[in-house]
């Protein structure tokens, strides 16, 4: 949240023509998607403890999927404003992005 708040002023600088698209590796995408969305399958285990699960579950899952998606998307967008070359991203890139946006504080 802090990274996004410090970097949201840079978002107008983000231009689509700065990025080149490359073919997506479907296996890596599915693996990452399954990893990030794990835990939703456990919802059935607690259904007996929820009052009115037919109403609560769809709403809770919809809200959580939206929140998870936004919480992944916003830091990446801010990161693209300071490190637009995605091929140069590696483990620890968000530490570097934080330093470029927020200085030593981040």
GUFI-784175 format. One record per residue: residue number from 1; x, y, z of N, C-alpha, C in turn. Coordinates in steps of 0.02 Angstrom, whole numbers, plus 50000, padded with zeros to 5 digits. Layout:
<recs>
{rec NUM; {X; Y; Z}; {X; Y; Z}; {X; Y; Z}}
...
</recs>
This chain:
<recs>
{rec 1; {50042; 49941; 50000}; {50000; 50000; 50000}; {50044; 50062; 50000}}
{rec 2; {50097; 50061; 50040}; {50142; 50119; 50043}; {50177; 50128; 49976}}
{rec 3; {50199; 50074; 49946}; {50231; 50078; 49880}; {50184; 50109; 49829}}
{rec 4; {50122; 50088; 49829}; {50074; 50116; 49781}; {50061; 50190; 49796}}
{rec 5; {50052; 50207; 49859}; {50038; 50277; 49877}; {50095; 50322; 49857}}
{rec 6; {50157; 50300; 49867}; {50215; 50341; 49848}; {50224; 50344; 49772}}
{rec 7; {50204; 50292; 49737}; {50216; 50289; 49665}; {50157; 50304; 49621}}
{rec 8; {50097; 50315; 49650}; {50038; 50324; 49607}; {50042; 50388; 49566}}
{rec 9; {50081; 50437; 49588}; {50090; 50498; 49548}; {50127; 50485; 49483}}
{rec 10; {50163; 50430; 49480}; {50201; 50413; 49419}; {50159; 50376; 49367}}
{rec 11; {50101; 50353; 49385}; {50060; 50313; 49340}; {50043; 50348; 49274}}
{rec 12; {50030; 50414; 49273}; {50018; 50446; 49208}; {50077; 50441; 49160}}
{rec 13; {50137; 50430; 49187}; {50197; 50421; 49144}; {50198; 50354; 49109}}
{rec 14; {50158; 50307; 49133}; {50158; 50239; 49106}; {50124; 50239; 49038}}
{rec 15; {50160; 50221; 48987}; {50134; 50221; 48919}; {50137; 50150; 48891}}
{rec 16; {50086; 50133; 48855}; {50080; 50065; 48827}; {50134; 50051; 48775}}
{rec 17; {50153; 50101; 48737}; {50202; 50090; 48683}; {50272; 50075; 48709}}
{rec 18; {50284; 50083; 48774}; {50350; 50068; 48802}; {50362; 49993; 48811}}
{rec 19; {50310; 49954; 48805}; {50315; 49883; 48820}; {50306; 49840; 48758}}
{rec 20; {50347; 49789; 48753}; {50340; 49741; 48699}; {50311; 49678; 48729}}
{rec 21; {50263; 49650; 48694}; {50233; 49588; 48719}; {50272; 49528; 48692}}
{rec 22; {50273; 49477; 48732}; {50306; 49415; 48713}; {50258; 49358; 48723}}
{rec 23; {50269; 49303; 48689}; {50224; 49246; 48700}; {50226; 49224; 48773}}
{rec 24; {50167; 49206; 48798}; {50161; 49186; 48867}; {50175; 49111; 48874}}
{rec 25; {50210; 49093; 48927}; {50221; 49023; 48943}; {50160; 48999; 48983}}
{rec 26; {50117; 48959; 48951}; {50055; 48939; 48982}; {50066; 48898; 49046}}
{rec 27; {50116; 48857; 49048}; {50128; 48816; 49107}; {50148; 48860; 49167}}
{rec 28; {50191; 48909; 49155}; {50210; 48955; 49209}; {50150; 48996; 49232}}
{rec 29; {50109; 49017; 49184}; {50050; 49056; 49202}; {50002; 49016; 49245}}
{rec 30; {49988; 48954; 49226}; {49942; 48912; 49264}; {49971; 48897; 49333}}
{rec 31; {50036; 48882; 49336}; {50068; 48869; 49400}; {50063; 48929; 49447}}
{rec 32; {50077; 48988; 49420}; {50073; 49050; 49460}; {50001; 49063; 49481}}
{rec 33; {49954; 49053; 49436}; {49883; 49064; 49452}; {49859; 49017; 49507}}
{rec 34; {49878; 48954; 49502}; {49858; 48906; 49554}; {49890; 48923; 49621}}
{rec 35; {49952; 48944; 49620}; {49986; 48962; 49682}; {49952; 49022; 49715}}
{rec 36; {49937; 49073; 49675}; {49908; 49134; 49702}; {49836; 49125; 49725}}
{rec 37; {49801; 49078; 49696}; {49731; 49068; 49714}; {49720; 49007; 49759}}
{rec 38; {49774; 48980; 49786}; {49766; 48922; 49830}; {49732; 48944; 49894}}
{rec 39; {49695; 48900; 49923}; {49660; 48915; 49984}; {49585; 48922; 49974}}
{rec 40; {49565; 48939; 49914}; {49493; 48946; 49901}; {49458; 48878; 49904}}
{rec 41; {49495; 48825; 49890}; {49465; 48758; 49893}; {49449; 48737; 49964}}
{rec 42; {49479; 48769; 50014}; {49465; 48752; 50084}; {49399; 48783; 50109}}
{rec 43; {49367; 48823; 50069}; {49306; 48855; 50091}; {49251; 48804; 50108}}
{rec 44; {49250; 48749; 50072}; {49200; 48698; 50086}; {49208; 48665; 50154}}
{rec 45; {49268; 48664; 50180}; {49281; 48632; 50244}; {49249; 48671; 50302}}
{rec 46; {49237; 48735; 50293}; {49208; 48776; 50346}; {49136; 48795; 50332}}
{rec 47; {49106; 48768; 50280}; {49039; 48787; 50260}; {48988; 48773; 50315}}
{rec 48; {48997; 48720; 50354}; {48949; 48703; 50406}; {48949; 48754; 50463}}
{rec 49; {49003; 48792; 50469}; {49008; 48840; 50523}; {48984; 48910; 50503}}
{rec 50; {48964; 48919; 50441}; {48943; 48984; 50415}; {48867; 48988; 50413}}
{rec 51; {48840; 49043; 50437}; {48768; 49054; 50432}; {48753; 49078; 50361}}
{rec 52; {48707; 49044; 50328}; {48686; 49060; 50260}; {48744; 49060; 50210}}
{rec 53; {48778; 49003; 50202}; {48836; 49001; 50158}; {48819; 49014; 50084}}
{rec 54; {48757; 49000; 50064}; {48739; 49012; 49993}; {48741; 49087; 49977}}
{rec 55; {48731; 49128; 50026}; {48734; 49200; 50016}; {48805; 49227; 50030}}
{rec 56; {48836; 49201; 50083}; {48899; 49228; 50106}; {48957; 49208; 50060}}
{rec 57; {48961; 49145; 50040}; {49018; 49121; 50001}; {49027; 49156; 49934}}
{rec 58; {48976; 49162; 49892}; {48987; 49197; 49828}; {49011; 49269; 49838}}
{rec 59; {48982; 49302; 49888}; {49001; 49371; 49900}; {49073; 49375; 49926}}
{rec 60; {49090; 49333; 49974}; {49158; 49333; 50002}; {49210; 49315; 49950}}
{rec 61; {49196; 49265; 49909}; {49245; 49245; 49858}; {49252; 49298; 49804}}
{rec 62; {49197; 49330; 49785}; {49201; 49384; 49736}; {49243; 49442; 49762}}
{rec 63; {49231; 49461; 49823}; {49269; 49516; 49853}; {49343; 49498; 49860}}
{rec 64; {49357; 49437; 49882}; {49427; 49419; 49892}; {49465; 49412; 49826}}
{rec 65; {49433; 49386; 49774}; {49467; 49381; 49709}; {49482; 49451; 49682}}
{rec 66; {49436; 49497; 49690}; {49448; 49566; 49668}; {49505; 49598; 49708}}
{rec 67; {49504; 49589; 49773}; {49558; 49618; 49815}; {49626; 49589; 49799}}
{rec 68; {49629; 49523; 49791}; {49693; 49491; 49775}; {49719; 49516; 49708}}
{rec 69; {49675; 49521; 49659}; {49695; 49544; 49593}; {49721; 49616; 49595}}
{rec 70; {49686; 49660; 49631}; {49707; 49729; 49636}; {49773; 49735; 49674}}
{rec 71; {49781; 49696; 49727}; {49842; 49699; 49767}; {49903; 49672; 49730}}
{rec 72; {49893; 49633; 49679}; {49949; 49612; 49636}; {49960; 49662; 49580}}
{rec 73; {49907; 49688; 49551}; {49912; 49732; 49493}; {49942; 49800; 49509}}
{rec 74; {49920; 49832; 49562}; {49942; 49900; 49576}; {50018; 49906; 49589}}
{rec 75; {50048; 49864; 49630}; {50121; 49869; 49638}; {50159; 49856; 49573}}
{rec 76; {50134; 49811; 49532}; {50167; 49797; 49468}; {50164; 49858; 49423}}
{rec 77; {50106; 49891; 49420}; {50100; 49951; 49378}; {50147; 50006; 49402}}
{rec 78; {50151; 50016; 49467}; {50197; 50066; 49494}; {50269; 50045; 49479}}
{rec 79; {50285; 49981; 49484}; {50352; 49957; 49469}; {50371; 49968; 49396}}
{rec 80; {50322; 49962; 49352}; {50336; 49972; 49281}; {50353; 50044; 49264}}
{rec 81; {50334; 50091; 49307}; {50351; 50161; 49294}; {50425; 50175; 49306}}
{rec 82; {50458; 50136; 49349}; {50529; 50148; 49363}; {50574; 50095; 49333}}
{rec 83; {50549; 50035; 49323}; {50587; 49981; 49290}; {50544; 49951; 49234}}
{rec 84; {50540; 49985; 49176}; {50494; 49962; 49124}; {50516; 49897; 49089}}
{rec 85; {50579; 49878; 49095}; {50604; 49817; 49062}; {50588; 49757; 49107}}
{rec 86; {50532; 49724; 49092}; {50510; 49668; 49134}; {50560; 49610; 49131}}
{rec 87; {50595; 49604; 49075}; {50645; 49550; 49070}; {50702; 49559; 49120}}
{rec 88; {50712; 49619; 49144}; {50765; 49632; 49193}; {50742; 49619; 49264}}
{rec 89; {50677; 49607; 49274}; {50651; 49594; 49341}; {50675; 49526; 49364}}
{rec 90; {50690; 49520; 49429}; {50715; 49458; 49458}; {50691; 49455; 49530}}
{rec 91; {50708; 49402; 49565}; {50691; 49399; 49636}; {50722; 49459; 49671}}
{rec 92; {50682; 49495; 49707}; {50706; 49554; 49742}; {50697; 49619; 49704}}
{rec 93; {50664; 49616; 49646}; {50654; 49678; 49607}; {50611; 49728; 49643}}
{rec 94; {50563; 49704; 49684}; {50521; 49752; 49719}; {50559; 49790; 49773}}
{rec 95; {50613; 49761; 49798}; {50656; 49798; 49845}; {50689; 49855; 49807}}
{rec 96; {50713; 49841; 49748}; {50744; 49892; 49707}; {50694; 49946; 49686}}
{rec 97; {50633; 49924; 49668}; {50580; 49971; 49649}; {50562; 50015; 49708}}
{rec 98; {50556; 49985; 49766}; {50541; 50024; 49826}; {50594; 50076; 49840}}
{rec 99; {50657; 50058; 49830}; {50712; 50106; 49839}; {50710; 50162; 49789}}
{rec 100; {50692; 50147; 49727}; {50688; 50199; 49676}; {50630; 50246; 49687}}
{rec 101; {50576; 50220; 49716}; {50517; 50262; 49726}; {50519; 50297; 49794}}
{rec 102; {50535; 50261; 49846}; {50531; 50289; 49913}; {50597; 50303; 49947}}
{rec 103; {50652; 50289; 49913}; {50717; 50301; 49942}; {50734; 50249; 49994}}
{rec 104; {50781; 50263; 50039}; {50803; 50215; 50089}; {50747; 50193; 50136}}
{rec 105; {50696; 50235; 50144}; {50639; 50217; 50187}; {50607; 50152; 50164}}
{rec 106; {50604; 50142; 50100}; {50571; 50083; 50072}; {50622; 50025; 50067}}
</recs>
